[in-house]
């Protein structure tokens, strides 16, 4: 069952998509699947990411795990989110203020 879909846009304009692989034990989020598809397709610089829910649920905000991955690997990517009256766009690093800095911990 797929409950979310996601798309990422690379700096060269290519679009990569993904769906979550829902299972009661967990599974990858659609955003992570799309990030993996982009990397497998050779994209290293991403400009935008968006996730949408199935059954017409519209644009959804990324979960905490997705926010951490985006902040670690693509802190400047624009994340499209639902706002109070319209869609908004913020950087991944703005989604996770005072985040754990994974790169600083690598020795």
Secondary structure, DSSP 8 states (H G I E B T S, - for coil): ---EEEEEEETTS-EEEEE----TT----HHHHHHHHHHHTT---EEEEEEEETTTTEEE---HHHHHHHHHH-TT-EEEEE-SSSEEEEEHHHHSTT---TGGG--
